[in-house]
Amino acid sequence: MTSTQYSERFLNFVQQQLMSFQADQELEHVVVYVARSGESGSPTLEVVGQWPKSEKFLQPVETDTALRTPSSNRRWYPLQEGSILLGVIRAERFATEEEWRESLDQRLQSMSILMANSLASELDRKRLLDQLDDQKEQISLMVHQLRNPLAALGTYAKLLLRKIGPESENENLVKGLMNEQAQVNKYLSALDQLSQVKLPQADDGSNRLLLPPLLPSETCISVKSLIEPLIERAKARAILQGRKWYGPSKWPLWMEAKSISEGVIAEIVANLLENAFRYSPPKASIGIEVIVEGICVWDEGTPIKEEEREKIFQKGFRGESGSKMSGSGIGLALARDLARQLGGDLQLLVDPSQFKNSLPESGNAFVFNLESK
């Protein structure tokens, strides 16, 4: 946590405490350091305030060579909470052979106690805010994942209503199901609005999707068995929307036996299919193709603009075609994150035939591949 990540209230408090020494003629410099982990993971003491203020950048304690020489005109005051060192105050006085004035020493000790209490509260605040952001992110992810099966329920209900006809005694039951589905969708939208936060970019795997539980006794899964229901769902949705749907021509052997962790492949595919149906034109064909090199979800819609082709993988970004639609804009970002966590990647091709010759030469193809099958 750098000084820019501390609250303005805390930084102002630090500066007010330091300014209380400006009338003291003995002190030359007072610096407040906060303990944190450095880039390499090793502990460091970072400057968060100094008096007098200076344009000069002060280095962390461990890299400031001037501090390696002991001096009777320098004193250190720990900022502690119990046995935990939160930081230190460094007080430098003008060169003199005299002893430190007791009243000055007591003032510095008192300030260190106040500063330690304030810093402890600041760190608690930061931890709670991080937890709140994490909870909001998880709610946002859950809402996003619930939308796909909920949309599928609506699709199947509409197909069922079409099949039974208007004279069926079960018509009201199906319409009731559709109304309840629409109501749940409204609740999800409201929950999504409450949870909207700027999602942090992370490379540590924290942006995980909320996946259905798998049996603990399972050691491997068939990715094919997880994807087949998604294909049936997509096929039904295409029929309802009056668009052409193309399923996979064959299933490579690598999709049969995979570790449980690779069940997230199905979640990646679910997000890509939802994205295709949501953002492609109403009559554009949609399909999925699976080959040895990977999986491709494609549509015959207008190719995504060149300036948006990388931005669409950023959390919260929605291109021109999706700017007026509801949603959180995190599906593609999460799909790419998951693909990379599995050692693969997710890329966009605006010429689907580059993936396989039989696919259209124009459109949008999202290609997911694993580093090794």
C-alpha positions in Angstrom: 0.0 0.0 0.0 1.7 3.2 -1.2 1.1 6.6 0.4 -1.4 7.4 -2.4 -3.5 4.5 -1.1 -3.9 5.9 2.4 -7.0 8.0 3.1 -6.7 11.8 2.9 -7.9 12.0 6.5 -5.0 9.9 7.7 -2.4 11.7 5.7 -3.7 15.1 6.9 -3.5 13.8 10.5 0.1 12.8 10.0 0.9 16.3 8.6 -0.9 18.1 11.4 1.1 16.1 14.0 4.4 16.9 12.2 3.5 20.6 11.9 3.3 20.8 15.7 7.1 20.7 15.7 7.6 23.7 13.4 8.3 26.1 16.3 10.9 23.8 17.8 14.3 25.1 17.2 16.1 21.9 18.0 14.6 19.6 15.4 16.0 19.6 11.9 13.8 16.8 10.4 10.9 14.5 11.4 9.9 11.6 9.2 7.0 9.1 9.5 7.5 5.7 8.0 4.9 2.9 7.6 5.8 -0.8 7.4 4.8 -2.7 4.3 5.9 -5.5 1.9 8.2 -4.4 -0.8 8.0 -5.5 -4.5 10.1 -8.6 -3.7 8.0 -9.4 -0.7 10.6 -8.3 1.8 9.6 -5.8 4.5 10.3 -2.1 4.0 9.5 1.2 5.7 7.9 3.7 3.4 7.7 7.4 3.9 4.2 8.8 4.4 5.0 12.2 5.8 7.9 14.5 6.7 8.6 17.9 8.3 9.6 20.2 7.0 8.0 19.5 3.7 10.5 19.0 0.9 10.4 18.3 -2.9 13.2 15.9 -2.3 12.1 12.2 -2.5 13.0 10.3 0.6 14.0 6.7 0.1 12.8 3.8 2.1 14.8 3.1 5.2 16.7 0.1 3.9 18.0 2.0 0.8 18.9 5.2 2.6 22.7 4.9 3.1 22.9 8.0 5.3 20.9 6.1 8.0 23.5 3.4 8.3 25.8 5.6 10.3 24.7 5.9 13.9 24.1 9.4 15.3 23.4 10.7 18.7 21.3 13.4 17.0 18.9 10.8 15.6 16.2 8.9 17.5 13.7 6.3 16.4 10.2 6.0 17.9 8.2 2.8 17.0 4.6 2.8 15.9 3.3 -0.4 17.6 0.1 -2.2 18.1 0.9 -4.8 20.8 3.9 -6.6 19.5 3.3 -5.7 15.9 5.5 -2.9 14.4 3.3 -0.8 12.1 5.9 1.9 11.4 8.5 4.3 12.9 9.1 8.0 13.4 12.6 9.3 12.8 13.6 12.5 14.5 16.7 14.3 13.5 18.0 17.3 15.5 20.7 19.9 14.5 24.2 18.7 15.4 24.9 19.2 19.1 26.7 17.4 21.9 24.0 18.1 24.4 21.6 15.4 25.7 18.1 15.2 24.2 15.7 17.5 26.0 13.3 15.3 28.1 10.2 17.4 27.2 11.0 17.0 23.5 11.5 13.2 23.9 8.2 12.9 25.7 6.4 14.9 22.9 7.8 12.6 20.3 6.8 9.5 22.3 3.3 10.9 22.7 3.1 11.5 19.0 4.2 8.0 18.3 1.4 6.6 20.4 -1.2 8.8 18.7 0.2 7.9 15.3 0.2 4.2 16.0 -3.5 4.3 17.0 -4.4 6.3 13.9 -2.4 4.0 11.7 -3.9 0.9 13.2 -7.4 2.3 12.5 -6.3 3.2 8.9 -5.1 -0.3 8.3 -8.3 -1.8 9.7 -10.3 0.5 7.5 -8.3 -0.5 4.4 -8.8 -4.2 5.2 -12.5 -3.8 5.7 -12.8 -1.9 2.4 -10.9 -4.6 0.6 -13.2 -7.2 2.1 -16.2 -5.2 1.0 -14.8 -4.8 -2.5 -14.2 -8.5 -2.7 -17.8 -9.3 -1.6 -19.2 -6.9 -4.2 -17.0 -8.5 -6.8 -18.3 -12.0 -5.9 -21.9 -10.8 -5.9 -21.3 -9.3 -9.4 -19.8 -12.6 -10.6 -22.6 -14.6 -9.1 -25.2 -12.4 -10.8 -23.4 -12.7 -14.1 -23.3 -16.5 -13.9 -26.9 -16.7 -12.9 -28.1 -14.8 -16.0 -27.1 -17.6 -18.4 -29.3 -20.4 -16.8 -32.0 -18.0 -16.1 -32.1 -16.9 -19.7 -32.2 -20.6 -20.7 -35.3 -21.1 -18.5 -37.0 -18.3 -20.4 -36.0 -19.7 -23.7 -37.3 -23.2 -22.9 -40.5 -21.7 -21.5 -41.2 -19.7 -24.7 -40.5 -22.8 -26.9 -42.8 -24.9 -24.7 -45.6 -22.2 -25.0 -45.2 -22.2 -28.8 -45.4 -26.0 -28.8 -48.5 -26.5 -26.7 -50.4 -23.8 -28.5 -52.8 -21.1 -27.2 -55.7 -23.5 -26.5 -53.8 -25.8 -24.1 -55.0 -26.0 -20.5 -51.3 -25.7 -19.5 -50.9 -22.3 -21.1 -51.3 -20.4 -17.9 -48.8 -22.6 -16.1 -46.2 -21.8 -18.7 -47.0 -18.1 -18.7 -46.7 -18.1 -15.0 -43.3 -19.7 -15.3 -42.3 -17.0 -17.7 -43.6 -14.2 -15.4 -41.6 -15.6 -12.5 -38.5 -15.9 -14.6 -38.9 -12.2 -15.6 -39.4 -11.2 -11.9 -36.2 -13.1 -10.8 -34.4 -11.3 -13.6 -35.5 -7.9 -12.2 -34.2 -8.9 -8.8 -30.9 -9.9 -10.4 -30.6 -6.6 -12.2 -31.3 -4.7 -9.0 -28.7 -6.8 -7.1 -26.2 -6.1 -10.0 -26.7 -2.4 -9.6 -25.9 -2.6 -5.9 -22.7 -4.6 -6.5 -21.3 -2.5 -9.3 -17.7 -1.6 -8.5 -14.6 -1.0 -10.5 -13.2 -4.5 -10.6 -9.4 -4.6 -10.0 -7.1 -6.1 -12.5 -5.4 -9.1 -11.0 -3.1 -11.8 -12.1 -3.3 -13.9 -9.0 -6.4 -15.9 -10.0 -8.7 -13.9 -7.6 -11.1 -13.1 -10.4 -12.7 -16.6 -10.3 -16.1 -17.5 -11.6 -18.5 -19.1 -9.2 -18.8 -22.6 -10.5 -21.4 -25.3 -9.8 -20.0 -27.7 -7.2 -18.5 -31.0 -8.4 -18.6 -34.2 -6.4 -15.5 -34.5 -4.2 -15.0 -38.1 -5.2 -14.5 -37.2 -8.8 -10.9 -37.1 -10.1 -11.6 -36.2 -13.7 -14.4 -34.9 -15.9 -15.6 -34.9 -19.4 -15.5 -31.4 -20.8 -17.7 -32.6 -23.6 -20.4 -33.6 -21.1 -20.3 -30.2 -19.6 -20.5 -28.4 -22.9 -23.3 -30.5 -24.5 -26.0 -28.9 -22.3 -24.8 -25.4 -23.3 -25.0 -26.4 -27.0 -28.6 -27.6 -26.5 -29.4 -24.4 -24.7 -27.9 -22.4 -27.6 -29.7 -24.4 -30.2 -33.1 -23.8 -28.5 -32.3 -20.1 -28.2 -31.4 -19.9 -31.9 -34.7 -21.6 -32.8 -36.6 -19.1 -30.7 -34.8 -16.1 -32.3 -35.1 -17.5 -35.8 -31.4 -17.6 -36.5 -29.2 -20.4 -37.8 -27.2 -22.5 -35.3 -24.2 -24.6 -36.1 -23.0 -27.2 -33.5 -19.5 -28.8 -33.5 -18.8 -31.2 -36.4 -16.7 -33.5 -34.1 -15.3 -33.9 -30.6 -11.5 -34.2 -30.1 -10.3 -36.8 -27.7 -8.8 -34.1 -25.4 -12.3 -33.1 -24.3 -13.1 -36.5 -22.7 -10.9 -36.8 -19.6 -9.7 -33.6 -17.9 -8.9 -32.7 -14.3 -11.8 -31.2 -12.3 -10.1 -27.8 -12.3 -10.6 -27.7 -16.1 -14.3 -27.8 -15.7 -14.1 -24.0 -16.0 -13.7 -24.5 -19.7 -17.5 -24.9 -19.8 -17.9 -21.6 -18.0 -15.7 -19.9 -20.6 -17.8 -21.4 -23.4 -21.1 -20.3 -21.6 -19.8 -16.7 -21.4 -18.8 -16.8 -25.1 -22.1 -18.1 -26.2 -24.0 -15.6 -24.2 -21.9 -12.8 -25.6 -22.6 -14.0 -29.2 -26.4 -14.1 -28.7 -26.4 -10.8 -26.8 -24.4 -8.7 -29.2 -24.7 -10.2 -32.7 -27.4 -8.9 -35.1 -30.8 -10.7 -34.7 -30.5 -12.9 -37.8 -26.8 -13.5 -37.7 -25.8 -17.2 -37.6 -24.0 -18.4 -34.5 -22.0 -21.6 -34.0 -19.3 -23.4 -32.0 -16.5 -25.5 -33.4 -14.1 -27.7 -31.6 -10.8 -28.9 -33.0 -7.5 -30.3 -31.6 -6.1 -26.7 -31.2 -9.1 -25.3 -29.2 -12.6 -24.1 -29.1 -14.2 -21.4 -31.2 -17.5 -19.6 -30.7 -18.3 -17.5 -33.7 -21.0 -15.4 -35.3 -21.7 -13.8 -38.7 -22.3 -10.3 -37.2 -20.5 -7.1 -38.1 -16.8 -7.5 -37.2 -15.9 -5.6 -34.0 -14.2 -2.3 -34.7 -10.4 -2.5 -34.7 -10.0 0.0 -31.8 -12.3 -2.1 -29.6 -10.8 -5.5 -30.3 -8.6 -5.5 -27.1 -10.7 -3.1 -25.0 -13.6 -5.7 -25.0 -11.5 -7.9 -22.8 -11.2 -5.1 -20.2 -13.6 -5.4 -17.2 -16.5 -3.0 -17.4 -16.0 -2.2 -21.1 -18.8 -2.7 -23.6 -18.4 -1.9 -27.2 -20.6 0.2 -29.4 -23.0 -2.7 -30.1 -23.5 -3.3 -26.4 -23.5 0.2 -25.0 -27.3 0.4 -24.7 -27.8 -3.1 -23.3 -28.0 -4.2 -19.7 -25.2 -6.1 -18.1 -21.9 -5.6 -16.2 -19.5 -6.0 -19.1 -17.3 -8.5 -17.4 -18.0 -11.7 -19.3 -15.2 -11.5 -21.9 -12.7 -10.2 -19.3 -13.5 -13.2 -17.0 -13.4 -15.7 -19.8 -9.9 -14.5 -20.8 -8.7 -14.5 -17.2 -9.9 -18.1 -16.7 -8.3 -19.2 -20.0 -4.9 -17.7 -18.9 -5.2 -19.3 -15.5 -5.5 -22.6 -17.3 -2.3 -21.9 -19.3 -4.1 -20.9 -22.5 -5.5 -17.7 -23.9 -8.6 -16.2 -25.5 -8.3 -14.2 -28.7 -10.6 -12.5 -31.2 -10.6 -13.2 -34.9 -12.7 -11.1 -37.3 -12.3 -13.8 -39.9 -13.6 -17.0 -38.4 -12.3 -19.1 -41.4 -8.8 -18.6 -39.9 -9.8 -21.0 -37.2 -11.4 -23.5 -39.7 -11.8 -23.2 -43.4 -15.5 -24.1 -43.3 -16.4 -21.1 -41.1 -17.5 -17.7 -42.5 -14.8 -15.3 -43.8 -16.3 -12.4 -41.9 -17.7 -12.0 -38.4 -16.4 -12.5 -34.9 -14.7 -15.6 -33.6 -13.6 -16.0 -30.0 -10.9 -18.6 -29.9 -10.0 -20.4 -26.7 -7.0 -22.7 -26.7 -5.1 -24.5 -24.0 -1.3 -24.6 -23.9 -1.4 -28.4 -23.9 -4.3 -30.7 -24.3 
